[in-house]
Amino acid sequence: MDYVKPAEVLQTMIDAGKTKAELSAAQLLIRSGLAGAILACATTLAMTASGQTGIPMVGAILFPVGFVIIVLLGLELVTGSFALIPLAVLEKKTTVSAMLKNYFWVIVGHLLGCGLYALAYAFVATKAGTDLSNPLIATLVGTAEAKTLAYQALGSSGMLLVFVKAILCNWMVTLGAVMAMTSRSTSGKIFAMWLPILIFFGQGFEHTVVNMFVVPAGMLLGANVSGMDWLVWSGIPVLLGNFAGGALFTGLLLYWGLKQGRGEAVPASSVEAEQKPLNLPVWRKSV
């Protein structure tokens, strides 16, 4: 069967966190750089679809294609790692320092990948700086300002708002990463992970990697946003909110909820054994 039972999914989450923590800095930079650029490309696809149809939900339906590519290729997305590596730390399969090393290099890679795609897309959208009529330019400028200045205008309430939206966002994003583990088939993985990602993007929650593209791209295209605005009203609160949402609402709650017996996850072999009928001899079956 394609379906993977929850106890086995929990063990896969722990093992995945351990594997991610053991990657070298070079591997992390390459994998996260590609992931950032792919997610940025999916973002402009979603914006294009929303603009062409006038229906924002169409963009939300298409956006998960980027996440699917990232997961199926085994690339690094820091928001997914927020739920997985802490579990490996809890199980003493890795260390806090290894976890922080992963987060640092992956975030650097995302900034590079998103930044390079922002430069390339600004060049394409403006036809090498000769035409500013592309409606996506106004969309990116407006989105960059909405993700920074709109929160700034609300003061402390705005800071709380962006933090909560970031928590809700990565609750769904990390569920997408985990849902991909519930199937052994490619089609099953795609469908399972598509659903939570659509939920987050369709409701306009805050994702730190998406913002690493949207805000700089908007700034390149004329948004009235400074680097400090980006850092204070998007960069830091969204990153912290994404960590809280992924580590707590997905990682720790699933960990505590799926642990069995004396605090240990049920091995996959035990789960499978429970589902199989006993192969008794013929004489024994007839008794």
C-alpha positions in Angstrom: 0.0 0.0 0.0 1.1 3.6 -0.7 -0.1 4.9 2.6 2.5 5.3 5.4 1.1 5.1 8.9 1.6 7.9 11.4 4.1 6.1 13.7 6.3 5.4 10.7 5.9 9.0 9.5 7.2 10.2 12.9 10.3 8.1 12.6 10.8 9.4 9.1 10.6 13.0 10.4 13.3 12.3 13.0 15.6 10.6 10.5 15.1 13.4 8.0 16.0 15.9 10.7 19.2 14.0 11.5 20.1 13.8 7.8 19.6 17.5 7.3 21.8 18.4 10.3 24.6 16.3 8.9 24.9 18.1 5.5 27.9 20.2 4.8 27.8 23.9 4.4 28.4 23.6 0.6 25.5 21.2 0.3 23.2 23.4 2.3 24.1 26.5 0.3 23.5 24.8 -3.1 20.3 23.0 -2.1 18.8 26.1 -0.3 19.9 28.4 -3.1 18.0 26.3 -5.7 15.1 26.0 -3.3 14.8 29.8 -2.8 15.0 30.5 -6.6 12.4 27.8 -7.3 10.0 29.1 -4.7 10.4 32.6 -6.0 9.7 31.4 -9.5 6.5 29.7 -8.2 5.5 33.0 -6.6 5.7 34.9 -9.8 3.8 32.1 -11.5 1.0 32.5 -8.9 1.0 36.3 -9.3 0.8 36.0 -13.1 -2.1 33.5 -12.9 -3.9 35.7 -10.3 -3.4 38.8 -12.5 -4.5 37.1 -15.7 -7.7 35.6 -14.3 -8.5 38.2 -11.7 -9.0 35.3 -9.2 -6.3 35.2 -6.5 -7.3 31.6 -5.6 -6.1 30.5 -9.0 -2.6 31.6 -8.0 -2.9 29.8 -4.7 -3.8 26.6 -6.5 -0.7 26.8 -8.7 1.8 28.0 -6.1 2.4 24.6 -4.5 4.2 23.4 -7.7 7.4 25.1 -6.4 7.1 23.3 -3.0 6.5 20.0 -4.8 9.7 20.4 -6.9 11.7 21.3 -3.8 10.5 18.3 -1.8 10.8 15.7 -4.6 14.4 16.8 -5.4 15.4 16.7 -1.7 16.4 20.4 -1.6 16.6 22.5 1.5 13.8 24.7 2.7 14.5 26.2 6.2 10.8 26.4 7.0 10.4 22.7 6.7 13.6 22.0 8.7 12.1 24.1 11.5 9.8 21.1 12.3 12.2 18.3 11.6 15.6 19.0 13.0 14.3 19.8 16.6 12.9 16.3 16.7 16.3 14.9 15.9 17.7 17.0 18.7 15.1 15.7 21.2 16.0 12.2 20.2 19.7 13.0 20.7 20.5 12.1 17.1 22.0 15.5 16.5 23.0 18.6 18.4 21.7 22.1 18.8 24.9 23.5 17.2 24.4 21.3 14.2 20.8 22.5 13.9 21.8 26.1 14.1 24.5 25.5 11.5 21.9 24.1 9.2 19.6 27.1 9.7 22.3 29.6 9.1 23.6 28.2 5.8 20.2 27.5 4.5 19.0 31.0 5.2 22.1 32.4 3.5 21.4 30.1 0.5 17.8 31.3 0.3 18.9 34.9 0.3 21.2 34.2 -2.5 18.8 32.2 -4.6 15.9 34.6 -4.0 18.0 37.6 -4.6 19.4 36.3 -7.9 15.9 35.4 -9.1 14.7 38.9 -8.1 17.4 40.5 -10.2 16.6 38.2 -13.2 12.8 38.8 -12.9 13.1 42.5 -12.6 15.3 42.5 -15.7 12.7 40.4 -17.6 9.6 42.2 -16.2 10.9 45.6 -17.3 12.2 44.3 -20.6 15.8 45.2 -19.6 14.7 48.4 -18.0 12.9 49.8 -21.0 9.2 49.1 -20.2 7.4 49.6 -16.8 4.0 48.7 -18.1 4.0 45.1 -17.0 1.2 44.8 -14.3 3.3 42.4 -12.3 5.6 45.3 -11.5 2.8 47.1 -9.7 1.8 43.8 -8.0 5.3 43.2 -6.6 5.7 46.8 -5.5 2.3 46.8 -3.7 3.0 43.4 -2.2 6.4 44.5 -0.9 4.9 47.5 0.8 2.0 45.5 2.2 4.4 43.1 3.8 6.4 45.8 5.5 4.9 49.3 5.6 1.4 48.2 6.2 2.5 46.4 9.4 4.7 49.3 10.4 1.6 51.6 10.3 -0.1 49.5 12.9 2.8 49.7 15.3 2.9 47.0 18.0 -0.4 45.5 16.7 1.2 45.1 13.3 4.2 43.3 14.8 1.9 40.9 16.6 -0.2 40.5 13.4 2.8 39.6 11.2 4.1 37.2 13.8 0.8 35.3 14.1 0.4 35.1 10.3 3.9 33.6 10.1 3.0 31.0 12.7 -0.1 30.0 10.8 1.9 29.9 7.6 4.5 27.5 8.7 2.1 25.3 10.5 0.7 24.6 7.1 4.0 24.5 5.2 5.5 22.0 7.6 2.4 19.9 7.4 3.0 19.9 3.7 6.5 18.5 4.3 5.2 15.9 6.7 2.2 14.9 4.5 4.7 14.1 1.7 6.0 11.4 4.0 2.5 9.7 4.2 2.8 8.2 0.8 5.3 6.0 -1.0 4.2 7.0 -4.5 5.2 10.1 -6.3 1.6 11.0 -7.1 0.5 10.4 -3.6 3.2 12.6 -2.2 2.3 15.4 -4.6 -1.4 15.4 -3.8 -0.8 15.1 0.0 1.7 18.0 0.2 -0.3 20.2 -2.2 -3.2 20.7 0.2 -1.5 22.5 3.1 0.5 24.7 0.9 -2.6 25.9 -1.0 -4.1 26.7 2.4 -1.3 29.0 3.5 -0.8 30.8 0.2 -4.6 31.2 -0.4 -5.0 33.1 2.9 -2.0 35.4 2.5 0.0 34.2 5.5 3.6 35.2 5.8 6.4 32.9 4.6 10.0 34.0 5.2 11.4 32.5 2.0 8.7 33.9 -0.2 9.3 37.3 1.4 13.0 37.0 0.7 12.0 37.3 -3.0 8.9 39.5 -2.9 10.3 42.3 -0.7 13.7 42.7 -2.5 12.0 42.4 -5.9 9.6 45.1 -5.0 12.4 47.3 -3.8 14.3 46.8 -7.1 11.1 47.9 -8.9 10.5 51.0 -6.9 8.8 50.1 -3.6 9.2 52.7 -0.9 10.7 50.1 1.4 14.2 50.3 3.1 16.4 47.5 4.1 15.6 48.2 7.7 11.9 48.2 7.0 12.3 44.7 5.5 14.4 43.4 8.4 12.3 44.8 11.2 8.8 44.4 9.8 9.2 41.2 7.8 12.6 39.5 8.1 12.9 39.0 11.8 9.2 38.6 12.9 8.4 36.3 10.0 11.4 34.1 10.6 10.6 33.8 14.3 7.0 33.1 13.6 7.8 30.5 11.0 10.1 28.8 13.5 7.4 28.8 16.2 4.7 27.5 13.9 6.9 24.7 12.5 8.7 23.6 15.6 5.6 23.7 17.9 2.4 23.2 16.0 3.8 20.5 13.6 7.1 19.2 15.0 6.5 19.0 18.8 2.8 18.4 18.8 3.0 15.5 16.4 6.0 14.2 18.3 4.1 14.2 21.6 0.9 13.0 20.0 2.3 10.1 18.1 4.8 8.8 20.7 3.7 5.4 22.1 4.3 3.5 25.3 7.3 4.7 27.3 7.8 7.7 25.1 9.2 5.8 22.0 7.8 5.9 18.5 6.4 2.5 17.4 8.9 1.0 14.9 7.6 0.6 11.4 8.0 -3.2 11.5 5.8 -3.4 14.6 3.1 -1.3 13.0 3.1 -3.5 9.9 3.1 -6.7 12.0 0.0 -5.6 13.7 -1.8 -5.3 10.4 -0.8 -8.7 9.0 -2.8 -11.9 9.7 -1.0 -14.7 11.4 0.3 -17.4 9.1 -0.9 -20.4 11.2 -0.5 -24.0 10.0 -3.6 -25.6 8.4 -4.2 -27.9 11.4 -4.0 -24.9 13.8 -6.5 -22.9 11.8 -9.0 -25.7 11.9 -9.0 -25.9 15.7 
